[in-house]
Amino acid sequence: MRRNILANYYYDGSFDGLLTVIYMAYEDRENKMLRVNTYTEQLILSLDGIHITTDFSKARRVEKAISEKLSQNFLNNIRTCFLSCDKNKDTMIIHTVYKALKQGEEILNSLDEHAFYMTKLVKQVLNERHKYLGLLRFKEMKDGTMFSTIEPKNNVLPILISHFKNRMKRERFAIYDKGRKMIVYYDTKKAEIFFVESLEIEWSDKEIEYSELWKTFHKTISIKERENKKLQQSNLPKYYWKHLVEDM
């Protein structure tokens, strides 16, 4: 077992890839200088470190071990943390997993530096998901599909799907993460995620009319003299205003 020798592991950025790293880096489990990073195809040849190729069978073994030796809830926490935009998330996850396998999943309630950091990231992801559950607005396209654009800081799209599938079972809908160029499409039977380079959207005539009516209503009921931008930003950070129908 190597201790306190810089160990940089690089992988493809997929969840199965991270699980493979957890399997392959086991001998470094107590190495405080263990680091995990993603690579791009352009950088892979110039990186010094250990390059890990995703192995689905190893990933399933790790997934099973975490679920059985710890719990399904712990595995779900790892999945949620993985959706974070924090650049240190992979390193936090791998250290927390190794410590939990040794000490138990109660480590998530401790002040351990890695577990505490991971728990903080999980909360940030879930908090942003919660914001979008109340904030996300759909607009009708010409073909009747309901469409929404989001730009979350964290990759919350995968954990938004089930909520809207349950609420809109008979509606075709699409949610587009503009920053990640990722879109989920639900056809009333199944939901699939795709990556797209660009989108051309045509709104239905009814949607255009309703949007204008809503903007007019919003302007009509607002009292300019009582406008409080600071309070608005306190209730909903300005970052999330850009895709609201209302002209904020």
FIKOLZA-1660 file (N, C-alpha, C; in steps of 0.1 Angstrom, whole numbers, plus 5000, padded with zeros to 4 digits):
% residues 248
   i   px   py   pz ch aa at
   1 5008 4988 5000  A  M  N
   1 5000 5000 5000  A  M CA
   1 5009 5013 5000  A  M  C
   2 5006 5021 4990  A  R  N
   2 5014 5034 4989  A  R CA
   2 5008 5045 4998  A  R  C
   3 5017 5052 5006  A  R  N
   3 5012 5062 5014  A  R CA
   3 5019 5075 5011  A  R  C
   4 5011 5086 5009  A  N  N
   4 5015 5099 5007  A  N CA
   4 5025 5101 4996  A  N  C
   5 5023 5094 4985  A  I  N
   5 5030 5096 4973  A  I CA
   5 5020 5100 4962  A  I  C
   6 5023 5111 4955  A  L  N
   6 5013 5116 4946  A  L CA
   6 5008 5105 4936  A  L  C
   7 4995 5103 4936  A  A  N
   7 4989 5093 4928  A  A CA
   7 4977 5099 4920  A  A  C
   8 4979 5103 4908  A  N  N
   8 4969 5109 4899  A  N CA
   8 4963 5099 4890  A  N  C
   9 4950 5097 4892  A  Y  N
   9 4942 5088 4883  A  Y CA
   9 4933 5096 4874  A  Y  C
  10 4933 5092 4861  A  Y  N
  10 4925 5099 4851  A  Y CA
  10 4915 5089 4845  A  Y  C
  11 4903 5094 4843  A  Y  N
  11 4893 5086 4837  A  Y CA
  11 4884 5094 4827  A  Y  C
  12 4874 5088 4821  A  D  N
  12 4867 5094 4810  A  D CA
  12 4855 5103 4815  A  D  C
  13 4853 5104 4828  A  G  N
  13 4843 5113 4832  A  G CA
  13 4829 5107 4834  A  G  C
  14 4828 5094 4831  A  S  N
  14 4815 5087 4833  A  S CA
  14 4814 5081 4847  A  S  C
  15 4802 5078 4851  A  F  N
  15 4800 5073 4865  A  F CA
  15 4806 5059 4865  A  F  C
  16 4805 5051 4855  A  D  N
  16 4811 5038 4855  A  D CA
  16 4826 5039 4855  A  D  C
  17 4831 5049 4848  A  G  N
  17 4845 5052 4848  A  G CA
  17 4851 5054 4862  A  G  C
  18 4843 5062 4870  A  L  N
  18 4847 5065 4884  A  L CA
  18 4847 5053 4892  A  L  C
  19 4836 5045 4891  A  L  N
  19 4836 5032 4898  A  L CA
  19 4847 5023 4895  A  L  C
  20 4852 5023 4882  A  T  N
  20 4863 5015 4878  A  T CA
  20 4876 5020 4885  A  T  C
  21 4877 5034 4886  A  V  N
  21 4889 5040 4893  A  V CA
  21 4889 5035 4908  A  V  C
  22 4877 5035 4914  A  I  N
  22 4876 5030 4928  A  I CA
  22 4881 5016 4929  A  I  C
  23 4878 5008 4919  A  Y  N
  23 4883 4994 4919  A  Y CA
  23 4898 4993 4917  A  Y  C
  24 4903 5001 4907  A  M  N
  24 4917 5000 4903  A  M CA
  24 4927 5007 4913  A  M  C
  25 4922 5017 4920  A  A  N
  25 4930 5025 4929  A  A CA
  25 4930 5020 4943  A  A  C
  26 4925 5008 4946  A  Y  N
  26 4923 5003 4959  A  Y CA
  26 4936 5003 4967  A  Y  C
  27 4948 5000 4961  A  E  N
  27 4960 4999 4969  A  E CA
  27 4964 5013 4974  A  E  C
  28 4958 5024 4968  A  D  N
  28 4961 5037 4972  A  D CA
  28 4950 5043 4982  A  D  C
  29 4942 5033 4987  A  R  N
  29 4930 5038 4995  A  R CA
  29 4934 5046 5007  A  R  C
  30 4945 5045 5013  A  E  N
  30 4949 5053 5025  A  E CA
  30 4959 5064 5021  A  E  C
  31 4961 5066 5008  A  N  N
  31 4971 5076 5004  A  N CA
  31 4964 5089 5004  A  N  C
  32 4968 5098 5012  A  K  N
  32 4962 5112 5013  A  K CA
  32 4964 5120 5001  A  K  C
  33 4974 5116 4992  A  M  N
  33 4977 5124 4980  A  M CA
  33 4970 5117 4968  A  M  C
  34 4961 5108 4970  A  L  N
  34 4953 5102 4959  A  L CA
  34 4944 5113 4953  A  L  C
  35 4945 5115 4940  A  R  N
  35 4937 5124 4933  A  R CA
  35 4930 5118 4921  A  R  C
  36 4918 5122 4918  A  V  N
  36 4911 5116 4906  A  V CA
  36 4906 5128 4897  A  V  C
  37 4909 5127 4884  A  N  N
  37 4905 5137 4875  A  N CA
  37 4900 5131 4862  A  N  C
  38 4892 5139 4855  A  T  N
  38 4887 5135 4842  A  T CA
  38 4897 5140 4831  A  T  C
  39 4897 5133 4820  A  Y  N
  39 4906 5138 4809  A  Y CA
  39 4898 5140 4797  A  Y  C
  40 4903 5148 4787  A  T  N
  40 4897 5149 4774  A  T CA
  40 4906 5142 4764  A  T  C
  41 4901 5138 4753  A  E  N
  41 4909 5131 4743  A  E CA
  41 4922 5139 4739  A  E  C
  42 4920 5152 4739  A  Q  N
  42 4931 5161 4735  A  Q CA
  42 4943 5161 4745  A  Q  C
  43 4939 5159 4758  A  L  N
  43 4949 5160 4768  A  L CA
  43 4955 5146 4772  A  L  C
  44 4949 5135 4769  A  I  N
  44 4952 5122 4774  A  I CA
  44 4967 5119 4772  A  I  C
  45 4973 5123 4761  A  L  N
  45 4987 5119 4758  A  L CA
  45 4997 5127 4766  A  L  C
  46 4992 5139 4771  A  S  N
  46 5002 5148 4778  A  S CA
  46 5001 5147 4793  A  S  C
  47 4992 5139 4798  A  L  N
  47 4990 5138 4812  A  L CA
  47 4999 5128 4819  A  L  C
  48 5005 5132 4830  A  D  N
  48 5013 5123 4838  A  D CA
  48 5004 5117 4848  A  D  C
  49 5004 5104 4849  A  G  N
  49 4995 5097 4859  A  G CA
  49 4990 5084 4854  A  G  C
  50 4980 5079 4861  A  I  N
  50 4975 5065 4858  A  I CA
  50 4962 5067 4850  A  I  C
  51 4962 5062 4838  A  H  N
  51 4950 5063 4830  A  H CA
  51 4941 5051 4831  A  H  C
  52 4929 5053 4835  A  I  N
  52 4920 5041 4837  A  I CA
  52 4910 5040 4826  A  I  C
  53 4909 5029 4820  A  T  N
  53 4899 5026 4810  A  T CA
  53 4886 5020 4817  A  T  C
  54 4875 5026 4814  A  T  N
  54 4862 5021 4820  A  T CA
  54 4860 5006 4817  A  T  C
  55 4857 4999 4828  A  D  N
  55 4854 4985 4827  A  D CA
  55 4841 4983 4834  A  D  C
  56 4831 4979 4826  A  F  N
  56 4817 4978 4831  A  F CA
  56 4816 4967 4842  A  F  C
  57 4823 4956 4840  A  S  N
  57 4822 4945 4850  A  S CA
  57 4828 4949 4863  A  S  C
  58 4839 4956 4863  A  K  N
  58 4845 4961 4875  A  K CA
  58 4836 4971 4882  A  K  C
  59 4830 4980 4873  A  A  N
  59 4820 4990 4879  A  A CA
  59 4809 4984 4886  A  A  C
  60 4803 4973 4880  A  R  N
  60 4792 4966 4886  A  R CA
  60 4796 4959 4899  A  R  C
  61 4808 4954 4900  A  R  N
  61 4813 4948 4912  A  R CA
  61 4814 4958 4923  A  R  C
  62 4819 4970 4920  A  V  N
  62 4820 4981 4930  A  V CA
  62 4807 4985 4934  A  V  C
  63 4798 4987 4925  A  E  N
  63 4784 4991 4928  A  E CA
  63 4777 4981 4937  A  E  C
  64 4779 4969 4935  A  K  N
  64 4773 4958 4943  A  K CA
  64 4779 4958 4957  A  K  C
  65 4792 4960 4958  A  A  N
  65 4799 4960 4971  A  A CA
  65 4795 4972 4979  A  A  C
  66 4793 4983 4973  A  I  N
  66 4789 4995 4981  A  I CA
  66 4775 4993 4986  A  I  C
  67 4766 4988 4977  A  S  N
  67 4752 4986 4980  A  S CA
  67 4750 4976 4992  A  S  C
  68 4758 4965 4991  A  E  N
  68 4757 4954 5001  A  E CA
  68 4764 4957 5014  A  E  C
  69 4777 4962 5013  A  K  N
  69 4785 4965 5025  A  K CA
  69 4781 4978 5032  A  K  C
  70 4776 4987 5025  A  L  N
  70 4771 5000 5030  A  L CA
  70 4756 5001 5029  A  L  C
  71 4751 5007 5019  A  S  N
  71 4736 5007 5017  A  S CA
  71 4733 5013 5003  A  S  C
  72 4721 5011 4998  A  Q  N
  72 4717 5017 4986  A  Q CA
  72 4716 5032 4987  A  Q  C
  73 4713 5037 4999  A  N  N
  73 4713 5051 5001  A  N CA
  73 4726 5058 5000  A  N  C
  74 4737 5050 5005  A  F  N
  74 4750 5056 5003  A  F CA
  74 4754 5056 4988  A  F  C
  75 4750 5046 4981  A  L  N
  75 4753 5046 4966  A  L CA
  75 4746 5057 4960  A  L  C
  76 4733 5060 4964  A  N  N
  76 4726 5071 4958  A  N CA
  76 4733 5085 4961  A  N  C
  77 4739 5086 4973  A  N  N
  77 4746 5098 4977  A  N CA
  77 4758 5100 4967  A  N  C
  78 4765 5089 4964  A  I  N
  78 4776 5090 4955  A  I CA
  78 4771 5094 4941  A  I  C
  79 4760 5089 4937  A  R  N
  79 4755 5092 4923  A  R CA
  79 4751 5107 4923  A  R  C
  80 4745 5112 4934  A  T  N
  80 4741 5126 4935  A  T CA
  80 4754 5135 4935  A  T  C
  81 4763 5132 4943  A  C  N
  81 4776 5140 4944  A  C CA
  81 4783 5140 4930  A  C  C
  82 4782 5129 4923  A  F  N
  82 4788 5129 4910  A  F CA
  82 4782 5139 4900  A  F  C
  83 4770 5144 4903  A  L  N
  83 4764 5154 4894  A  L CA
  83 4768 5168 4897  A  L  C
  84 4777 5169 4908  A  S  N
  84 4781 5182 4911  A  S CA
  84 4791 5188 4901  A  S  C
  85 4791 5202 4900  A  C  N
  85 4800 5208 4891  A  C CA
  85 4814 5211 4898  A  C  C
  86 4815 5207 4911  A  D  N
  86 4828 5209 4918  A  D CA
  86 4839 5201 4912  A  D  C
  87 4850 5207 4910  A  K  N
  87 4862 5200 4903  A  K CA
  87 4868 5190 4912  A  K  C
  88 4865 5190 4925  A  N  N
  88 4871 5181 4935  A  N CA
  88 4862 5169 4938  A  N  C
  89 4850 5168 4931  A  K  N
  89 4840 5158 4935  A  K CA
  89 4846 5144 4934  A  K  C
  90 4853 5141 4924  A  D  N
  90 4858 5127 4922  A  D CA
  90 4867 5123 4933  A  D  C
  91 4876 5132 4937  A  T  N
  91 4886 5129 4947  A  T CA
  91 4878 5127 4961  A  T  C
  92 4868 5136 4963  A  M  N
  92 4861 5135 4976  A  M CA
  92 4853 5122 4976  A  M  C
  93 4847 5118 4965  A  I  N
  93 4840 5105 4965  A  I CA
  93 4848 5093 4968  A  I  C
  94 4860 5092 4961  A  I  N
  94 4868 5080 4962  A  I CA
  94 4874 5079 4977  A  I  C
  95 4878 5090 4982  A  H  N
  95 4883 5089 4996  A  H CA
  95 4872 5085 5006  A  H  C
  96 4860 5091 5004  A  T  N
  96 4848 5088 5013  A  T CA
  96 4844 5074 5012  A  T  C
  97 4844 5068 5000  A  V  N
  97 4841 5054 4998  A  V CA
  97 4850 5045 5005  A  V  C
  98 4863 5047 5003  A  Y  N
  98 4873 5039 5010  A  Y CA
  98 4872 5040 5025  A  Y  C
  99 4870 5052 5030  A  K  N
  99 4868 5053 5045  A  K CA
  99 4855 5047 5050  A  K  C
 100 4845 5048 5042  A  A  N
 100 4832 5042 5046  A  A CA
 100 4833 5027 5047  A  A  C
 101 4839 5021 5037  A  L  N
 101 4841 5007 5037  A  L CA
 101 4848 5002 5049  A  L  C
 102 4857 5010 5054  A  K  N
 102 4865 5006 5066  A  K CA
 102 4858 5010 5079  A  K  C
 103 4851 5022 5079  A  Q  N
 103 4846 5027 5092  A  Q CA
 103 4830 5026 5093  A  Q  C
 104 4824 5024 5081  A  G  N
 104 4809 5024 5081  A  G CA
 104 4804 5037 5075  A  G  C
 105 4791 5037 5070  A  E  N
 105 4786 5048 5063  A  E CA
 105 4782 5060 5072  A  E  C
 106 4783 5057 5086  A  E  N
 106 4781 5068 5095  A  E CA
 106 4791 5079 5094  A  E  C
 107 4801 5077 5086  A  I  N
 107 4812 5087 5084  A  I CA
 107 4806 5099 5077  A  I  C
 108 4795 5097 5070  A  L  N
 108 4788 5109 5063  A  L CA
 108 4783 5119 5073  A  L  C
 109 4781 5115 5086  A  N  N
 109 4776 5124 5096  A  N CA
 109 4788 5129 5105  A  N  C
 110 4800 5126 5101  A  S  N
 110 4811 5131 5108  A  S CA
 110 4818 5143 5103  A  S  C
 111 4828 5148 5109  A  L  N
 111 4836 5160 5104  A  L CA
 111 4848 5156 5096  A  L  C
 112 4848 5143 5092  A  D  N
 112 4859 5139 5083  A  D CA
 112 4860 5148 5071  A  D  C
 113 4872 5153 5067  A  E  N
 113 4873 5163 5057  A  E CA
 113 4866 5159 5043  A  E  C
 114 4869 5146 5039  A  H  N
 114 4863 5142 5026  A  H CA
 114 4848 5139 5027  A  H  C
 115 4844 5132 5037  A  A  N
 115 4830 5129 5039  A  A CA
 115 4821 5142 5041  A  A  C
 116 4827 5151 5048  A  F  N
 116 4820 5164 5051  A  F CA
 116 4818 5172 5038  A  F  C
 117 4829 5172 5030  A  Y  N
 117 4829 5179 5017  A  Y CA
 117 4819 5172 5007  A  Y  C
 118 4819 5159 5007  A  M  N
 118 4810 5152 4998  A  M CA
 118 4795 5154 5002  A  M  C
 119 4792 5154 5015  A  T  N
 119 4779 5157 5020  A  T CA
 119 4774 5171 5016  A  T  C
 120 4784 5181 5017  A  K  N
 120 4780 5194 5013  A  K CA
 120 4777 5195 4998  A  K  C
 121 4784 5188 4989  A  L  N
 121 4781 5188 4975  A  L CA
 121 4768 5181 4972  A  L  C
 122 4765 5170 4979  A  V  N
 122 4752 5164 4977  A  V CA
 122 4740 5173 4980  A  V  C
 123 4742 5181 4991  A  K  N
 123 4731 5191 4995  A  K CA
 123 4730 5202 4984  A  K  C
 124 4741 5206 4979  A  Q  N
 124 4741 5217 4968  A  Q CA
 124 4734 5212 4956  A  Q  C
 125 4736 5199 4952  A  V  N
 125 4730 5194 4940  A  V CA
 125 4715 5192 4943  A  V  C
 126 4711 5187 4954  A  L  N
 126 4697 5185 4957  A  L CA
 126 4689 5198 4959  A  L  C
 127 4696 5208 4965  A  N  N
 127 4690 5222 4966  A  N CA
 127 4687 5228 4952  A  N  C
 128 4697 5226 4943  A  E  N
 128 4694 5232 4930  A  E CA
 128 4683 5224 4922  A  E  C
 129 4683 5211 4924  A  R  N
 129 4671 5203 4919  A  R CA
 129 4658 5209 4924  A  R  C
 130 4658 5211 4937  A  H  N
 130 4646 5216 4943  A  H CA
 130 4642 5230 4937  A  H  C
 131 4651 5239 4935  A  K  N
 131 4648 5252 4929  A  K CA
 131 4642 5250 4915  A  K  C
 132 4647 5241 4907  A  Y  N
 132 4642 5239 4894  A  Y CA
 132 4628 5232 4894  A  Y  C
 133 4625 5224 4904  A  L  N
 133 4612 5218 4905  A  L CA
 133 4601 5229 4905  A  L  C
 134 4604 5240 4912  A  G  N
 134 4595 5251 4913  A  G CA
 134 4596 5261 4902  A  G  C
 135 4608 5262 4896  A  L  N
 135 4611 5273 4886  A  L CA
 135 4609 5269 4872  A  L  C
 136 4611 5256 4868  A  L  N
 136 4611 5252 4855  A  L CA
 136 4598 5255 4848  A  L  C
 137 4598 5261 4836  A  R  N
 137 4586 5265 4829  A  R CA
 137 4587 5259 4815  A  R  C
 138 4576 5253 4811  A  F  N
 138 4575 5247 4797  A  F CA
 138 4567 5256 4788  A  F  C
 139 4572 5256 4775  A  K  N
 139 4565 5263 4764  A  K CA
 139 4562 5253 4753  A  K  C
 140 4550 5255 4747  A  E  N
 140 4546 5246 4737  A  E CA
 140 4552 5248 4723  A  E  C
 141 4558 5238 4717  A  M  N
 141 4563 5238 4704  A  M CA
 141 4552 5236 4694  A  M  C
 142 4555 5238 4681  A  K  N
 142 4545 5237 4670  A  K CA
 142 4540 5223 4669  A  K  C
 143 4548 5213 4673  A  D  N
 143 4543 5199 4672  A  D CA
 143 4536 5194 4685  A  D  C
 144 4534 5203 4694  A  G  N
 144 4527 5200 4706  A  G CA
 144 4536 5196 4718  A  G  C
 145 4549 5194 4715  A  T  N
 145 4559 5190 4726  A  T CA
 145 4561 5202 4735  A  T  C
 146 4561 5199 4748  A  M  N
 146 4563 5209 4758  A  M CA
 146 4579 5210 4760  A  M  C
 147 4584 5222 4759  A  F  N
 147 4599 5224 4759  A  F CA
 147 4603 5234 4770  A  F  C
 148 4614 5231 4776  A  S  N
 148 4620 5240 4786  A  S CA
 148 4635 5240 4785  A  S  C
 149 4640 5252 4788  A  T  N
 149 4655 5254 4788  A  T CA
 149 4659 5257 4802  A  T  C
 150 4670 5251 4806  A  I  N
 150 4676 5253 4819  A  I CA
 150 4691 5255 4817  A  I  C
 151 4697 5262 4827  A  E  N
 151 4712 5263 4827  A  E CA
 151 4717 5262 4841  A  E  C
 152 4716 5249 4847  A  P  N
 152 4720 5247 4861  A  P CA
 152 4735 5247 4862  A  P  C
 153 4739 5251 4874  A  K  N
 153 4753 5250 4877  A  K CA
 153 4758 5235 4878  A  K  C
 154 4749 5227 4885  A  N  N
 154 4752 5213 4886  A  N CA
 154 4744 5205 4876  A  N  C
 155 4748 5193 4873  A  N  N
 155 4741 5185 4863  A  N CA
 155 4729 5178 4869  A  N  C
 156 4718 5187 4871  A  V  N
 156 4706 5182 4878  A  V CA
 156 4696 5175 4868  A  V  C
 157 4698 5177 4855  A  L  N
 157 4689 5171 4845  A  L CA
 157 4685 5157 4848  A  L  C
 158 4695 5148 4850  A  P  N
 158 4691 5134 4852  A  P CA
 158 4682 5131 4864  A  P  C
 159 4682 5140 4874  A  I  N
 159 4674 5138 4886  A  I CA
 159 4661 5147 4886  A  I  C
 160 4659 5154 4875  A  L  N
 160 4646 5161 4873  A  L CA
 160 4636 5152 4866  A  L  C
 161 4641 5143 4858  A  I  N
 161 4633 5135 4849  A  I CA
 161 4621 5128 4855  A  I  C
 162 4624 5121 4866  A  S  N
 162 4613 5113 4872  A  S CA
 162 4601 5121 4877  A  S  C
 163 4604 5133 4882  A  H  N
 163 4594 5142 4887  A  H CA
 163 4584 5146 4876  A  H  C
 164 4590 5150 4865  A  F  N
 164 4581 5155 4854  A  F CA
 164 4575 5143 4846  A  F  C
 165 4581 5132 4846  A  K  N
 165 4574 5120 4840  A  K CA
 165 4562 5117 4848  A  K  C
 166 4563 5118 4862  A  N  N
 166 4551 5115 4870  A  N CA
 166 4540 5125 4869  A  N  C
 167 4544 5138 4867  A  R  N
 167 4534 5149 4866  A  R CA
 167 4528 5150 4852  A  R  C
 168 4536 5146 4842  A  M  N
 168 4532 5148 4828  A  M CA
 168 4532 5135 4820  A  M  C
 169 4526 5125 4826  A  K  N
 169 4526 5112 4820  A  K CA
 169 4521 5111 4806  A  K  C
 170 4511 5119 4802  A  R  N
 170 4505 5119 4789  A  R CA
 170 4510 5130 4780  A  R  C
 171 4520 5137 4784  A  E  N
 171 4525 5148 4776  A  E CA
 171 4539 5145 4771  A  E  C
 172 4542 5148 4758  A  R  N
 172 4555 5148 4753  A  R CA
 172 4563 5160 4758  A  R  C
 173 4574 5158 4763  A  F  N
 173 4582 5170 4768  A  F CA
 173 4597 5168 4766  A  F  C
 174 4604 5180 4765  A  A  N
 174 4618 5180 4764  A  A CA
 174 4624 5190 4774  A  A  C
 175 4635 5187 4780  A  I  N
 175 4642 5197 4789  A  I CA
 175 4656 5198 4784  A  I  C
 176 4660 5210 4781  A  Y  N
 176 4673 5212 4775  A  Y CA
 176 4683 5219 4784  A  Y  C
 177 4694 5213 4788  A  D  N
 177 4704 5219 4796  A  D CA
 177 4714 5226 4786  A  D  C
 178 4712 5239 4785  A  K  N
 178 4719 5247 4775  A  K CA
 178 4734 5247 4777  A  K  C
 179 4739 5247 4789  A  G  N
 179 4753 5248 4792  A  G CA
 179 4760 5235 4788  A  G  C
 180 4754 5224 4790  A  R  N
 180 4760 5211 4788  A  R CA
 180 4756 5205 4774  A  R  C
 181 4747 5212 4767  A  K  N
 181 4742 5208 4754  A  K CA
 181 4736 5194 4755  A  K  C
 182 4728 5192 4766  A  M  N
 182 4722 5179 4769  A  M CA
 182 4707 5181 4770  A  M  C
 183 4700 5171 4764  A  I  N
 183 4685 5173 4763  A  I CA
 183 4679 5159 4767  A  I  C
 184 4668 5160 4775  A  V  N
 184 4660 5148 4777  A  V CA
 184 4647 5149 4770  A  V  C
 185 4643 5138 4763  A  Y  N
 185 4630 5138 4756  A  Y CA
 185 4622 5127 4761  A  Y  C
 186 4610 5130 4764  A  Y  N
 186 4600 5120 4769  A  Y CA
 186 4588 5119 4759  A  Y  C
 187 4586 5107 4754  A  D  N
 187 4575 5105 4744  A  D CA
 187 4562 5099 4749  A  D  C
 188 4560 5100 4762  A  T  N
 188 4549 5094 4770  A  T CA
 188 4551 5080 4774  A  T  C
 189 4562 5074 4769  A  K  N
 189 4565 5060 4773  A  K CA
 189 4579 5059 4780  A  K  C
 190 4589 5065 4774  A  K  N
 190 4602 5064 4780  A  K CA
 190 4609 5078 4778  A  K  C
 191 4619 5080 4786  A  A  N
 191 4627 5092 4785  A  A CA
 191 4641 5089 4781  A  A  C
 192 4647 5096 4772  A  E  N
 192 4661 5094 4768  A  E CA
 192 4668 5107 4768  A  E  C
 193 4681 5106 4771  A  I  N
 193 4690 5118 4771  A  I CA
 193 4699 5118 4759  A  I  C
 194 4700 5129 4753  A  F  N
 194 4709 5130 4741  A  F CA
 194 4718 5143 4743  A  F  C
 195 4729 5143 4735  A  F  N
 195 4737 5155 4734  A  F CA
 195 4735 5161 4720  A  F  C
 196 4733 5174 4720  A  V  N
 196 4731 5181 4708  A  V CA
 196 4740 5193 4706  A  V  C
 197 4743 5196 4694  A  E  N
 197 4752 5208 4692  A  E CA
 197 4744 5221 4691  A  E  C
 198 4732 5220 4685  A  S  N
 198 4723 5232 4684  A  S CA
 198 4709 5227 4682  A  S  C
 199 4700 5237 4685  A  L  N
 199 4686 5234 4684  A  L CA
 199 4679 5245 4677  A  L  C
 200 4669 5242 4669  A  E  N
 200 4660 5252 4663  A  E CA
 200 4646 5249 4668  A  E  C
 201 4641 5259 4675  A  I  N
 201 4628 5257 4681  A  I CA
 201 4617 5266 4675  A  I  C
 202 4606 5260 4671  A  E  N
 202 4594 5268 4666  A  E CA
 202 4583 5267 4676  A  E  C
 203 4578 5278 4682  A  W  N
 203 4568 5278 4691  A  W CA
 203 4554 5278 4684  A  W  C
 204 4545 5272 4691  A  S  N
 204 4531 5272 4686  A  S CA
 204 4525 5286 4686  A  S  C
 205 4515 5289 4678  A  D  N
 205 4509 5302 4678  A  D CA
 205 4503 5305 4691  A  D  C
 206 4497 5295 4697  A  K  N
 206 4490 5296 4710  A  K CA
 206 4500 5300 4721  A  K  C
 207 4512 5294 4720  A  E  N
 207 4523 5297 4730  A  E CA
 207 4528 5311 4729  A  E  C
 208 4530 5316 4717  A  I  N
 208 4534 5329 4715  A  I CA
 208 4524 5339 4720  A  I  C
 209 4511 5336 4718  A  E  N
 209 4500 5345 4723  A  E CA
 209 4500 5345 4738  A  E  C
 210 4501 5333 4744  A  Y  N
 210 4500 5332 4759  A  Y CA
 210 4512 5338 4766  A  Y  C
 211 4524 5337 4759  A  S  N
 211 4536 5343 4765  A  S CA
 211 4535 5358 4766  A  S  C
 212 4529 5364 4755  A  E  N
 212 4528 5378 4755  A  E CA
 212 4517 5383 4765  A  E  C
 213 4506 5375 4766  A  L  N
 213 4496 5378 4776  A  L CA
 213 4502 5378 4790  A  L  C
 214 4510 5368 4793  A  W  N
 214 4515 5366 4806  A  W CA
 214 4525 5378 4809  A  W  C
 215 4533 5382 4800  A  K  N
 215 4542 5393 4802  A  K CA
 215 4535 5406 4804  A  K  C
 216 4524 5408 4797  A  T  N
 216 4515 5420 4799  A  T CA
 216 4509 5419 4813  A  T  C
 217 4504 5408 4817  A  F  N
 217 4498 5406 4830  A  F CA
 217 4508 5409 4841  A  F  C
 218 4520 5404 4839  A  H  N
 218 4531 5405 4849  A  H CA
 218 4535 5420 4851  A  H  C
 219 4536 5427 4840  A  K  N
 219 4539 5441 4840  A  K CA
 219 4528 5450 4846  A  K  C
 220 4515 5445 4843  A  T  N
 220 4504 5453 4848  A  T CA
 220 4502 5452 4863  A  T  C
 221 4504 5441 4869  A  I  N
 221 4502 5439 4883  A  I CA
 221 4514 5444 4892  A  I  C
 222 4525 5445 4885  A  S  N
 222 4537 5450 4893  A  S CA
 222 4536 5465 4896  A  S  C
 223 4541 5469 4907  A  I  N
 223 4541 5483 4911  A  I CA
 223 4556 5487 4912  A  I  C
 224 4559 5495 4902  A  K  N
 224 4573 5499 4900  A  K CA
 224 4579 5505 4913  A  K  C
 225 4571 5514 4920  A  E  N
 225 4577 5520 4932  A  E CA
 225 4580 5511 4943  A  E  C
 226 4574 5499 4943  A  R  N
 226 4576 5489 4953  A  R CA
 226 4585 5478 4949  A  R  C
 227 4591 5480 4937  A  E  N
 227 4600 5469 4932  A  E CA
 227 4613 5468 4941  A  E  C
 228 4616 5456 4945  A  N  N
 228 4628 5454 4954  A  N CA
 228 4636 5443 4948  A  N  C
 229 4646 5447 4940  A  K  N
 229 4655 5437 4933  A  K CA
 229 4663 5429 4943  A  K  C
 230 4667 5435 4954  A  K  N
 230 4675 5428 4964  A  K CA
 230 4667 5416 4970  A  K  C
 231 4654 5419 4973  A  L  N
 231 4646 5409 4978  A  L CA
 231 4643 5398 4968  A  L  C
 232 4641 5402 4956  A  Q  N
 232 4639 5392 4945  A  Q CA
 232 4651 5383 4944  A  Q  C
 233 4663 5389 4944  A  Q  N
 233 4675 5381 4943  A  Q CA
 233 4677 5372 4955  A  Q  C
 234 4672 5376 4967  A  S  N
 234 4673 5368 4979  A  S CA
 234 4664 5356 4978  A  S  C
 235 4652 5358 4972  A  N  N
 235 4643 5347 4971  A  N CA
 235 4647 5338 4959  A  N  C
 236 4652 5344 4949  A  L  N
 236 4656 5336 4937  A  L CA
 236 4668 5343 4931  A  L  C
 237 4680 5337 4932  A  P  N
 237 4692 5343 4927  A  P CA
 237 4691 5347 4912  A  P  C
 238 4697 5358 4909  A  K  N
 238 4696 5363 4895  A  K CA
 238 4700 5353 4884  A  K  C
 239 4709 5344 4888  A  Y  N
 239 4714 5334 4879  A  Y CA
 239 4703 5326 4872  A  Y  C
 240 4692 5325 4880  A  Y  N
 240 4681 5316 4875  A  Y CA
 240 4670 5324 4868  A  Y  C
 241 4672 5337 4866  A  W  N
 241 4661 5345 4860  A  W CA
 241 4661 5344 4844  A  W  C
 242 4672 5341 4838  A  K  N
 242 4673 5342 4824  A  K CA
 242 4663 5335 4815  A  K  C
 243 4658 5324 4820  A  H  N
 243 4648 5316 4812  A  H CA
 243 4634 5317 4817  A  H  C
 244 4631 5327 4825  A  L  N
 244 4617 5329 4830  A  L CA
 244 4610 5336 4819  A  L  C
 245 4597 5333 4818  A  V  N
 245 4588 5339 4808  A  V CA
 245 4587 5354 4811  A  V  C
 246 4586 5358 4824  A  E  N
 246 4585 5371 4828  A  E CA
 246 4598 5379 4825  A  E  C
 247 4597 5392 4821  A  D  N
 247 4609 5400 4819  A  D CA
 247 4613 5406 4832  A  D  C
 248 4622 5399 4839  A  M  N
 248 4626 5404 4852  A  M CA
 248 4636 5416 4851  A  M  C
% end
